[in-house]
Amino acid sequence: MKTLGHWIDGKAAESTSGSFGPVYNPATGEQPTRVSLASVEEVDAAVAAAREAYTTWSQTSLAQRTAFLFRYRELLDARRDEIAALITAEHGKVHSDALGEVARGMEIVELACGITEKLKGELSTQVSTRVDVSSIRQPLGVVAGITPFNFPAMVPMWMFPLAIACGNTFVLKPSEKDPSASYRLAELAAEAGLAQGVLNVVNGDKIAVDRLLTHPDVAAVSFVGSTPIAQYIQAEATAHGKRVQALAGAKNHMLVLPDADLDHAADNAINAAYGSAGERCMAVSVVVAVGAMGDTLVDKIAERARTLRIGPGDDPASEMGPLITREHRDKVNSYVTGAADQGAQVVVDGTDFTVEGHESGFFTGVSLLDKVRPGMDAYEDEIFGPVLCVVRAETYDEAIALINSSKWGNGTAIFTRDGGAARRFQLEVEAGMVGVNVPIPVPVGYHSFGGWKQSLFGDLHIYGNDGVQFYTRGKVITTRWPDPADSGGINLGFPTSS
């Protein structure tokens, strides 16, 4: 069995904790790897390496930082198939989806390559007699990232490329369920010439997380995961004086108006609900069907759902792979049986599903629930699996009220041919990311990703301009170079501009 350790100070570091966690191949149910779970002392060693490296890295020129990032981007491009294969082997998503994850992560590396434009300061001259004021942004120090299992390459790349481009050093704690892709990103960074200690990876569980949240040398924490953990991360880290951005859970609604192209809407509902087996924070988990066309829309979604090809992620014929663990698979299935007990109509039931030759894999089929109502468990909880709920509404106003009553506000979408309705929706809906005939409105790298309400804890979103803002702090410098003939004199009055 392979053992995966840590990456500290630019090299592999075997664990000394003696504690390990299982890493499964979800398609087979086998455990080919065990991952080291860091002790407090091992986290401290990673932070110490990052702290030592910060002294030099923060003073490294922008030209040298961006030169590394350009080399890193080219190396990632050359190794994208290799990274995607690691994702498929431990997460289970199909290879094409894993390749897409790598590509979206590389967008942020490309953004970081242009950090010189983002870090330009401001200057105002002659604000008062012979007085100039300038504003600059400087790095924070050691920053940490705690990332989820569903995007083991993309979400880390949402964080550390910008952070180190801004002059920080980084400690990454990836998910212990599928850590190999994140570890490989650090190895490739070293191969591209990154200085030792600038990027460190500690694998672990709650012990590692809690130490990062309380360590006095960690200045900021970025997190992506569930809402309860995000709340905990924010409370614990801010209590210890740290800057926090914590992206949390979701229940993303897709509103379909009667004038929409129903075939187009059905295709996109399938793509957004069942892609990556629904293990996406931006997955559509609720379709809100307005008016009498609801039956037709449900029929079209069901017809497509029944034809999806489910199998191992490394099989090119597979459109959807397994779930991450057996326990998660069983929990997802319980929402389908529970929905029937609570009065929903199970149109497509994927709970009794196996893949021939992979009976021990963590597979489930896709499920479609109709006539779901608020209050039902399948509506109220973030299922994080291939279960799509359909809620009926009579009018647009009823639908928008339903969406806005959700405790989450991550992403949402509207499908319509009516420009006026779409414009009204994008202004009225209470969510951080909105799609118009786009079911998964994940912004491109030069905009920022983040939700509202219980989908975000902290005021800044991730990557884009918000990411640069998060990983730097402002400094304002006021200078005056008096004329040699001006003695100045004593003046105890409050300074004014004159």
Backbone hydrogen bonds, N-H to C=O, Kabsch-Sander energy under -0.5 kcal/mol:
donor,donor_aa,acceptor,acceptor_aa,energy
2,K,32,P,-2.1
4,L,34,R,-2.5
5,G,3,T,-0.6
6,H,13,A,-2.7
7,W,201,V,-2.9
8,I,6,H,-0.5
8,I,11,K,-2.2
11,K,8,I,-0.8
13,A,6,H,-3.0
21,G,35,V,-2.6
23,V,33,T,-2.4
25,N,30,E,-2.8
28,T,25,N,-1.4
29,G,25,N,-2.8
30,E,25,N,-0.5
33,T,23,V,-1.4
34,R,2,K,-2.8
35,V,21,G,-2.9
36,S,4,L,-3.0
37,L,19,S,-2.8
38,A,36,S,-0.6
38,A,203,N,-2.5
43,V,39,S,-2.0
44,D,40,V,-2.5
45,A,41,E,-1.8
46,A,42,E,-1.8
47,V,43,V,-2.5
48,A,44,D,-2.6
49,A,45,A,-2.1
50,A,46,A,-2.2
51,R,47,V,-2.8
52,E,48,A,-2.4
53,A,49,A,-2.3
54,Y,50,A,-1.8
55,T,51,R,-0.9
55,T,52,E,-0.5
56,T,52,E,-0.6
56,T,53,A,-0.7
57,W,53,A,-3.2
58,S,54,Y,-2.3
59,Q,56,T,-1.0
60,T,57,W,-1.3
65,R,61,S,-2.3
66,T,62,L,-2.6
67,A,63,A,-1.7
68,F,64,Q,-2.0
69,L,65,R,-2.0
70,F,66,T,-2.4
71,R,67,A,-1.9
72,Y,68,F,-2.8
73,R,69,L,-2.5
74,E,70,F,-1.8
75,L,71,R,-2.0
76,L,72,Y,-2.7
77,D,73,R,-2.2
78,A,74,E,-1.9
79,R,75,L,-1.6
80,R,77,D,-0.8
83,I,79,R,-2.4
84,A,80,R,-2.5
85,A,81,D,-2.1
86,L,82,E,-1.6
87,I,83,I,-2.0
88,T,84,A,-2.6
89,A,85,A,-2.3
90,E,86,L,-1.5
91,H,87,I,-3.3
92,G,87,I,-1.0
95,H,313,G,-2.0
98,A,94,V,-2.3
99,L,95,H,-2.6
100,G,96,S,-1.8
101,E,97,D,-2.0
102,V,98,A,-2.1
103,A,99,L,-2.3
104,R,100,G,-2.3
105,G,101,E,-2.1
106,M,102,V,-2.3
107,E,103,A,-1.0
108,I,104,R,-0.6
108,I,105,G,-1.0
109,V,105,G,-1.1
110,E,106,M,-2.5
111,L,107,E,-2.0
112,A,108,I,-2.5
113,C,109,V,-1.6
114,G,110,E,-0.6
114,G,111,L,-1.3
115,I,112,A,-1.8
117,E,114,G,-1.4
118,K,114,G,-1.0
119,L,115,I,-2.0
120,K,117,E,-0.8
122,E,135,S,-2.1
124,S,133,V,-3.3
127,V,131,V,-2.0
128,S,131,V,-1.0
131,V,128,S,-2.3
132,D,479,T,-2.4
133,V,124,S,-2.8
134,S,477,I,-2.7
135,S,122,E,-2.4
136,I,475,K,-2.9
138,Q,473,R,-2.6
140,L,471,Y,-0.7
142,V,217,D,-0.6
143,V,141,G,-0.5
143,V,169,T,-2.6
144,A,220,A,-2.5
145,G,171,V,-2.2
146,I,222,S,-2.6
147,T,145,G,-0.5
147,T,173,K,-1.6
155,V,151,F,-1.3
157,M,153,A,-1.7
158,W,154,M,-1.1
158,W,155,V,-0.7
159,M,155,V,-0.6
159,M,156,P,-1.2
160,F,156,P,-2.0
163,A,159,M,-2.1
164,I,160,F,-2.7
165,A,161,P,-1.9
166,C,162,L,-1.9
167,G,164,I,-1.1
168,N,163,A,-2.2
169,T,141,G,-2.0
170,F,198,V,-3.5
171,V,143,V,-2.0
172,L,200,N,-3.2
173,K,145,G,-3.3
178,D,175,S,-0.6
183,Y,179,P,-2.0
184,R,180,S,-2.3
185,L,181,A,-1.8
186,A,182,S,-1.4
187,E,183,Y,-2.0
188,L,184,R,-2.5
189,A,185,L,-1.8
190,A,186,A,-2.0
191,E,187,E,-2.1
192,A,188,L,-1.9
193,G,190,A,-1.5
194,L,189,A,-2.3
198,V,195,A,-1.6
200,N,170,F,-2.1
201,V,7,W,-3.1
202,V,172,L,-2.6
203,N,201,V,-0.5
209,V,205,D,-2.1
210,D,206,K,-3.0
211,R,207,I,-1.7
212,L,208,A,-2.0
213,L,209,V,-2.1
214,T,210,D,-1.3
215,H,211,R,-1.8
218,V,215,H,-1.5
219,A,142,V,-3.2
219,A,217,D,-0.6
220,A,142,V,-0.8
221,V,243,R,-2.6
222,S,144,A,-2.5
223,F,245,Q,-2.3
224,V,146,I,-1.6
225,G,247,L,-2.3
230,A,226,S,-2.4
231,Q,227,T,-2.5
232,Y,228,P,-1.8
233,I,229,I,-3.1
234,Q,230,A,-2.6
235,A,231,Q,-2.4
236,E,232,Y,-2.8
237,A,233,I,-2.7
238,T,234,Q,-2.4
239,A,235,A,-1.5
240,H,236,E,-0.7
240,H,237,A,-1.0
241,G,238,T,-1.9
242,K,237,A,-2.0
243,R,219,A,-2.0
245,Q,221,V,-1.9
246,A,457,F,-2.5
247,L,223,F,-3.0
247,L,245,Q,-0.5
248,A,455,S,-2.4
252,N,283,A,-0.6
253,H,411,G,-0.6
254,M,286,V,-2.6
255,L,253,H,-0.5
255,L,413,A,-3.1
256,V,288,V,-2.8
257,L,255,L,-0.6
257,L,415,F,-2.2
260,A,257,L,-2.0
262,L,260,A,-1.0
265,A,261,D,-2.6
266,A,262,L,-2.6
267,D,263,D,-2.5
268,N,264,H,-2.1
269,A,265,A,-2.2
270,I,266,A,-2.1
271,N,267,D,-2.3
272,A,268,N,-2.5
273,A,269,A,-2.1
274,Y,270,I,-2.4
275,G,271,N,-1.3
277,A,274,Y,-1.7
278,G,275,G,-1.7
279,E,276,S,-2.2
280,R,278,G,-1.5
283,A,280,R,-1.2
284,V,272,A,-0.9
285,S,252,N,-1.8
285,S,283,A,-0.6
286,V,252,N,-1.8
287,V,389,C,-3.0
288,V,254,M,-2.6
288,V,286,V,-0.5
289,A,287,V,-0.8
289,A,391,V,-2.4
290,V,256,V,-2.1
290,V,288,V,-0.6
291,G,289,A,-0.5
291,G,393,A,-2.7
294,G,291,G,-1.3
295,D,292,A,-0.7
297,L,293,M,-2.4
298,V,294,G,-2.6
299,D,295,D,-2.3
300,K,296,T,-2.1
301,I,297,L,-2.4
302,A,298,V,-2.8
303,E,299,D,-2.4
304,R,300,K,-1.6
305,A,301,I,-2.6
306,R,302,A,-2.0
307,T,304,R,-1.3
308,L,305,A,-1.1
310,I,308,L,-0.7
311,G,320,M,-2.3
315,D,312,P,-1.8
318,S,315,D,-2.1
319,E,309,R,-3.4
320,M,309,R,-1.5
323,L,362,F,-2.9
329,R,325,T,-2.1
330,D,326,R,-2.3
331,K,327,E,-2.0
332,V,328,H,-2.6
333,N,329,R,-2.3
334,S,330,D,-1.6
335,Y,331,K,-0.9
335,Y,332,V,-1.0
336,V,332,V,-0.8
336,V,333,N,-0.7
337,T,333,N,-1.7
338,G,334,S,-2.2
339,A,335,Y,-1.9
340,A,336,V,-1.6
341,D,337,T,-1.6
342,Q,338,G,-1.5
343,G,340,A,-1.2
344,A,339,A,-2.6
345,Q,370,D,-2.8
346,V,344,A,-0.6
347,V,345,Q,-1.1
347,V,368,L,-2.0
348,V,368,L,-1.6
350,G,348,V,-0.6
353,F,351,T,-1.1
356,E,354,T,-0.5
358,H,355,V,-2.8
361,G,358,H,-1.9
362,F,26,P,-3.3
363,F,361,G,-1.0
365,G,350,G,-3.3
367,S,386,P,-2.5
368,L,348,V,-2.2
369,L,388,L,-3.0
370,D,345,Q,-3.3
372,V,390,V,-2.3
376,M,373,R,-1.9
379,Y,376,M,-1.0
380,E,376,M,-2.5
381,D,377,D,-2.3
383,I,381,D,-1.0
387,V,385,G,-2.4
388,L,367,S,-2.3
389,C,285,S,-2.4
389,C,387,V,-0.5
390,V,369,L,-2.4
391,V,287,V,-2.8
391,V,389,C,-0.5
393,A,289,A,-2.4
399,A,395,T,-1.9
400,I,396,Y,-2.9
401,A,397,D,-1.9
402,L,398,E,-1.8
403,I,399,A,-2.4
404,N,400,I,-2.4
405,S,401,A,-1.0
405,S,402,L,-0.5
406,S,403,I,-1.4
409,G,452,W,-0.9
412,T,433,M,-1.8
413,A,253,H,-1.8
414,I,435,G,-2.2
415,F,255,L,-2.8
416,T,414,I,-0.5
419,G,417,R,-0.8
422,A,418,D,-2.2
423,R,419,G,-2.5
424,R,420,G,-2.3
425,F,421,A,-2.5
426,Q,422,A,-2.5
427,L,423,R,-1.2
428,E,424,R,-2.2
429,V,425,F,-2.8
431,A,429,V,-1.2
432,G,409,G,-2.2
433,M,410,N,-1.3
435,G,412,T,-2.2
437,N,414,I,-3.2
437,N,435,G,-0.6
442,V,440,I,-2.1
447,H,444,V,-2.1
449,F,462,I,-2.4
452,W,409,G,-2.5
454,Q,407,K,-2.2
455,S,452,W,-2.1
456,L,453,K,-1.4
457,F,246,A,-2.8
462,I,449,F,-2.9
464,G,445,G,-0.7
467,G,463,Y,-1.8
468,V,464,G,-1.7
469,Q,465,N,-2.4
470,F,466,D,-2.5
471,Y,467,G,-2.1
472,T,469,Q,-0.9
473,R,138,Q,-2.5
475,K,136,I,-2.6
477,I,134,S,-3.3
479,T,132,D,-3.0
479,T,477,I,-0.5
481,W,130,R,-1.2
486,D,483,D,-2.7
487,S,485,A,-0.8
489,G,487,S,-1.9
498,S,496,T,-0.8
